[in-house]
Amino acid sequence: MKNLICFVGLVTVLAFFSGCADMTIPGPKQILKNPIGTSAAKVGMSKSEVVHVFGEPNFKSVVIAAGAWDGEREEWYYKAMTTALPVGADYFSEDMYLYFDGDSLTNISNKPLGKQKN
């Protein structure tokens, strides 16, 4: 019985570590291709580039902001996924509001800049 318990334990440990064998650490080229961090969102990006990096936003709306800009902007809101990360990782650690004028990203903020259009 003792040998059976040892055998089952050994098989469990081996199965656990063999599942991790397929994991690979991303290299510099992969990190540059898919960045994570505050530099991932850049003013001037197109909507399709933003979706490629961050995915679809949690919410989209049209807002106005007297003083911040003239006219209307499209606001994309990404809700923070976790606040437990020790460093900023874009919308992973805090809310992110992105503002578009047409297809171009014009403003990036962690607080809303505009008010809902009536």
Secondary structure, DSSP 8 states (H G I E B T S, - for coil): -HHHHHHHHHHHHHHHHHHHTT-----HHHHHHS--STTSS-TT-BHHHHHHHH-S-SEEEEEE-TTT-SSEEEEEEE--S-S--SS--GGGTS-EEEEEETTEEEEEESS--SEE--
